[in-house]
Amino acid sequence: MSILVLLTYMGKDGGARKFAEEMERSGTAALIRGEDGNERYEYFFPFSESETVLLIDRWRDQASIDRHHASPMMGTIAQLRENAG
């Protein structure tokens, strides 16, 4: 059974969308999609909340999520989020 994680990123002045765009442009999202156990990693933009981004992130099991969270990738994500404002 897969584990589905829904995350919302909220920002100001388009910062959340800039973050998601940079995740894609930098190839970071593609690297996450290639991680063992990742089954889906996609960003969505709600019409009613222009400063919000929804991430749908699905993993094979908790061990896959734990490996991802323990990886250096989390530092990359945090830096991209900080740079986006």
Buried (B, 14 or more C-beta within 10 A) or exposed (E): EEBEEEEEBEBEEEBBBBBBBBBEEEEBBEBBEEBEBBEEBEBEEEEEEEBBBBBEBBBBEEEBBEBBEEBEBEEBBEEBBEEBE
